Each structure stands twice: as C-alpha cells, then as structure tokens.
Amino acid sequence: MDRAAPPPPQVDFAVVGGGILGLAVARELLNRNPGASLAVLEAEDRLAAHQTSHSSGVIHAGVYYEPGSLRAKLCVEGAAALTAYCDERSIPCRRSGKLIVATDEVELDRLDRLEDRARQNGVAGLARLDATEIASIEPAAAGLSALHSPNTAVVDFADVAFAFADDVERAGGSIHTSAKVTSVRAGHRSGAGRLAIETPRGSVMATQAVFCGGLQSDRLGRMSGGNPDPRIVPIRGGYLKVRSGREDMVRGNLYPVPDPDLPFLGAHLTRGLDGSLLIGPTAMLAGARDAYRLAKVRPRDLLDTASWPGTWRLVRRHTGAAFREIHHSVSARSLVKEAQRLVPGLRLEDVEPGPAGVRAQALGRDGKLIEDFLVERTEHAVHVRNAPSPAATSCLALARLIADEVAG
Ligand SMILES: Cc1cc2nc3c(=O)[nH]c(=O)nc-3n(C[C@H](O)[C@H](O)[C@H](O)COP(=O)(O)OP(=O)(O)OC[C@H]3O[C@@H](n4cnc5c(N)ncnc54)[C@H](O)[C@@H]3O)c2cc1C
C-alpha cells in the first residue's frame, strides 16, 4: 500500500494518530464494520514514531492500578489479549517475569498494599518471595521481600503497531503518513453534518473520527471544541544502558516499590528482547514534546507547560521528587546509586547513556496528574485525552472501549 498517497476525500471513519493506540482502534473499527471506509492520518513520515517506539516495552500484568479503574481493568484484559495476539502473529515476546522488590522496612508496608491491589485486580500467578527466593530468581538482586509476577513480558511495541497496520490495510483501510491534522471543523460548519479534517495532503470528510494523538492530544481536543482541561505536559524518561558483557546481571525485570504519591513506577531494570539491559526511565518535565535530547526546547511547548496553572501547583506539591528526578536525569551516578538498591553489584563503569522517551501526561488545572485513561466526546468524534502507561499493554482492550464509544 502507498502510505504517501493523499487520503480519500470522504470516509466513514478517520483515525488520527498512527501510534499503537490509533492503529489498534482502526483495526477494531474495521473488525466491527466490515466494508467500512477508514483512513489513518499520521503526522510523521512513519508509524509509531513517538511513545510507541520509546517505551520500556513491558507488557504489564496489572499490579499497580487502583482497583475498579479503567487502567486496572483494561491492563489485565489487554495484557492477555496482546500476548495472545503476539503468539498468533509470531511477534517476538518473552514472558520474562518481574520482581517488585522492597529494600527497607517502609517499603514492606507499601509492598503489602501493592500485593492487595494486585490480587483485587485479578493478576494471575502472583507470589510473595523472601530474600532467599529473590536470589533464586535474580541472583544479583537484594531485598527484604518481593512480589513476583511471572506473566509480565517484554515486546517491541513498534512491532505490534506495524502488525496492526498490516491488519488495517488488509481489511480495506488506508494509512497516510506525513498527514498532520491542522484543523477540524464539525457539524453544519463542515457541511452535511460530518467532520472536516484538514491535512497538508488534502482534506477528509469523516462521519466519525477518533483522535489518538498522544503528546498532541490536548491540542487536537481543543481544535475540535473539546475541554481545555487537562493539558498534556511532556515528561521525559531517560535510560542508562548497561554495557555489553554485564547485562547478564539481571535475567528479567526488576522494579522498586513505587512511591504512592507519584504516578510513575520508579527507575527499573528491564532486560529487553535483544538481551540489552536498561535502567530507567527518569521522570523530568521536558522543554519540548519531542525532547529525545535532554536539552531540546520548543518555545511553544515550553510556553504551554509554563503557562498552565496546574504545572506550578504540581511542582509545588512535589518539589522534592522534582529535584530528585532532575538529578537522576543529569547524573548517571545518581541513577546508578538508585539502581544499586536493587542490584548492589552494579557499578558506575557498567553503564553508558541509553535511549529516552517522552510521556504524554495529562495534568489538570488543579495540579493533579490524571492517572486513569481519559476519553472525551466532541461532535462526531471521540478523543483519547490521557493514555499513559500501561496504554501500550492495554491497547487491544482500550480499542474495544473506544469502539463502543464510537458506536454510541
Ligand atoms: C519512557 C516511556 C516508557 C513507557 N513504558 C511503557 C511500558 O513499559 N509499558 C506500557 O504499556 N506502556 C509504556 N509507556 C506508555 C506507552 O508508550 C504509551 O501509553 C502508548 O505508546 C501510547 O500510544 P499512543 O498511540 O496513544 O501514542 P503515540 O505512540 O505517541 O502515538 C501518537 C501518534 O499521534 C501522532 N500525531 C500527533 N499529532 C498529530 C496530528 N496533528 N495529526 C496526525 N497525527 C498526529 C504522532 O505523530 C504519533 O505517531 C511508556 C512510555 C514512555 C514514554
């Protein structure tokens, strides 16, 4: 299929965003509506260019999330559906398991609460381990107690997105890259009660549209008359890479017990599909929504973050954590020290700079980070306004929820 071709002038469904979520939604809509016309519009010249290809690549089991939340429900459902899809499509995926390790007394109490949460969420195969049992699974790890999730897996989410794109094209949908949506007009102003979507490659009239714009989802929402609250703040996550020859010190995935006040999981050690071992990600407010380089700044992005009242309320509430994360982001020594709590034998000379990703995190005007997935309706459209981790894990289940929303 020619993904450089202009989009069709008229479709039943337009899906904006060619990341893992947009492609999962496009696939689900075509599964439910065989023969419908559908176009995926992606701003970049390739698919999966942003969060989808800049993550830890972990298929989470559903341990962390508030029982009853969308994240809890859709992570457990989505992980099962995604691992089955990978098996069916022969996409490399390794069930390497995960240990969440408590290294001091305060964390023991938090680990109890996490275990309780995980059991309420229906996470399968969980076990609580003592120090000796930790060493039998991860000989280099140290801790007082750990929660073991054997079904946690690693995958390359970009591979999954590419497989979804093939499914979409095989079902008759079309995919258009370098088709950045620049304006959206709804209702009578668009003519014929549809949505008029403009891109530099031409305009599309869509009966219904779904917006999965990741780091741009607040701007796309506002463009369509959606709520200006919440705003997306870009949170950069940098990794260190363990040098070749030393990766074997970790076999699977090692995580700390997360700080319950923060929505991130804490810097962890992840053994990728290719055998590489990454430490991270850090969590620092970024100067650009594509700050893959630490120093990258885009004035418009910076202004949007700095002018949002929620940003300052957030920073005031978490000043200590913000400074700690800045320190981890700029100093390998500091991040290694954090990781040494889990793997005492790790040395500064074992690491080199690694990749980075930028999270799209929705932040309310009141300074509260939106933790759960958030979907908003506007005229003829459904907008995904917050799809943080584990949205890649949950993509198939989240796509079903969004398709239900489209069906009204
Ligand atoms: C550092 C990091 C680690 C993570 N680790 C994990 C993990 O281990 N497990 C997990 O489940 N999740 C993880 N996540 C979260 C996960 O990556 C995201 O939740 C998921 O990729 C979101 O997918 P998406 O399709 O919504 O977003 P994206 O992949 O960002 O895709 C959005 C797409 O929309 C396009 N777009 C934007 N604006 C426009 C426009 N105007 N017109 C057309 N197209 C547009 C973009 O170019 C992009 O391709 C991690 C994220 C990061 C950053």
The ligand as a Tripos MOL2 file, in Angstrom:
@<TRIPOS>MOLECULE
LIG
   53    58     1     0     0
SMALL
NO_CHARGES

@<TRIPOS>ATOM
      1 C1          9.6160    6.2750   28.6210 C.3       1 LIG1
      2 C2          8.3220    5.5340   28.4580 C.ar      1 LIG1
      3 C3          8.1870    4.2220   28.9630 C.ar      1 LIG1
      4 C4          6.9800    3.5510   28.8060 C.ar      1 LIG1
      5 N1          6.9020    2.2250   29.1700 N.ar      1 LIG1
      6 C5          5.7520    1.5360   28.9440 C.ar      1 LIG1
      7 C6          5.6970    0.1330   29.2070 C.ar      1 LIG1
      8 O1          6.6760   -0.4920   29.5660 O.2       1 LIG1
      9 N2          4.5100   -0.4920   29.0060 N.ar      1 LIG1
     10 C7          3.3890    0.1620   28.5680 C.ar      1 LIG1
     11 O2          2.3210   -0.4570   28.4220 O.2       1 LIG1
     12 N3          3.4390    1.4870   28.2740 N.ar      1 LIG1
     13 C8          4.5940    2.1680   28.4390 C.ar      1 LIG1
     14 N4          4.6600    3.5070   28.1160 N.ar      1 LIG1
     15 C9          3.4420    4.1850   27.6510 C.3       1 LIG1
     16 C10         3.1390    3.8670   26.1970 C.3       1 LIG1
     17 O3          4.2930    4.0150   25.3950 O.3       1 LIG1
     18 C11         2.0220    4.7920   25.7080 C.3       1 LIG1
     19 O4          0.9390    4.7080   26.6300 O.3       1 LIG1
     20 C12         1.4900    4.3770   24.3340 C.3       1 LIG1
     21 O5          2.5470    4.2220   23.4150 O.3       1 LIG1
     22 C13         0.5090    5.4150   23.8280 C.3       1 LIG1
     23 O6          0.2470    5.1340   22.4720 O.3       1 LIG1
     24 P1         -0.3860    6.2340   21.5300 P.3       1 LIG1
     25 O7         -0.6380    5.5860   20.2270 O.co2     1 LIG1
     26 O8         -1.5410    6.8570   22.2680 O.co2     1 LIG1
     27 O9          0.7160    7.3900   21.4570 O.3       1 LIG1
     28 P2          1.9330    7.6240   20.4490 P.3       1 LIG1
     29 O10         2.7150    6.3910   20.2440 O.co2     1 LIG1
     30 O11         2.6710    8.8060   20.9660 O.co2     1 LIG1
     31 O12         1.2260    7.9590   19.0810 O.3       1 LIG1
     32 C14         0.5330    9.1780   18.8440 C.3       1 LIG1
     33 C15         0.6700    9.4660   17.3580 C.3       1 LIG1
     34 O13        -0.1370   10.5850   17.0130 O.3       1 LIG1
     35 C16         0.5540   11.3140   16.0130 C.3       1 LIG1
     36 N5          0.0420   12.6790   15.9580 N.ar      1 LIG1
     37 C17         0.1750   13.6620   16.8780 C.ar      1 LIG1
     38 N6         -0.4080   14.8080   16.4400 N.ar      1 LIG1
     39 C18        -0.9310   14.5360   15.2260 C.ar      1 LIG1
     40 C19        -1.6430   15.3160   14.2850 C.ar      1 LIG1
     41 N7         -1.9310   16.6230   14.4850 N.pl3     1 LIG1
     42 N8         -2.0220   14.7230   13.1230 N.ar      1 LIG1
     43 C20        -1.7540   13.4110   12.8670 C.ar      1 LIG1
     44 N9         -1.0470   12.6340   13.7430 N.ar      1 LIG1
     45 C21        -0.6730   13.1880   14.9180 C.ar      1 LIG1
     46 C22         2.0080   11.2410   16.4890 C.3       1 LIG1
     47 O14         2.9310   11.5610   15.4650 O.3       1 LIG1
     48 C23         2.1080    9.8110   16.9730 C.3       1 LIG1
     49 O15         2.5410    8.9120   15.9750 O.3       1 LIG1
     50 C24         5.8580    4.1880   28.2000 C.ar      1 LIG1
     51 C25         6.0030    5.4890   27.6870 C.ar      1 LIG1
     52 C26         7.2320    6.1340   27.7790 C.ar      1 LIG1
     53 C27         7.3710    7.4920   27.1550 C.3       1 LIG1
@<TRIPOS>BOND
     1     1     2 1
     2     2     3 ar
     3     2    52 ar
     4     3     4 ar
     5     4     5 ar
     6     4    50 ar
     7     5     6 ar
     8     6     7 ar
     9     6    13 1
    10     7     8 2
    11     7     9 ar
    12     9    10 ar
    13    10    11 2
    14    10    12 ar
    15    12    13 ar
    16    13    14 ar
    17    14    15 1
    18    14    50 ar
    19    15    16 1
    20    16    17 1
    21    16    18 1
    22    18    19 1
    23    18    20 1
    24    20    21 1
    25    20    22 1
    26    22    23 1
    27    23    24 1
    28    24    25 2
    29    24    26 1
    30    24    27 1
    31    27    28 1
    32    28    29 2
    33    28    30 1
    34    28    31 1
    35    31    32 1
    36    32    33 1
    37    33    34 1
    38    33    48 1
    39    34    35 1
    40    35    36 1
    41    35    46 1
    42    36    37 ar
    43    36    45 ar
    44    37    38 ar
    45    38    39 ar
    46    39    40 ar
    47    39    45 ar
    48    40    41 1
    49    40    42 ar
    50    42    43 ar
    51    43    44 ar
    52    44    45 ar
    53    46    47 1
    54    46    48 1
    55    48    49 1
    56    50    51 ar
    57    51    52 ar
    58    52    53 1
@<TRIPOS>SUBSTRUCTURE
     1 LIG1         1 GROUP 0 **** ****
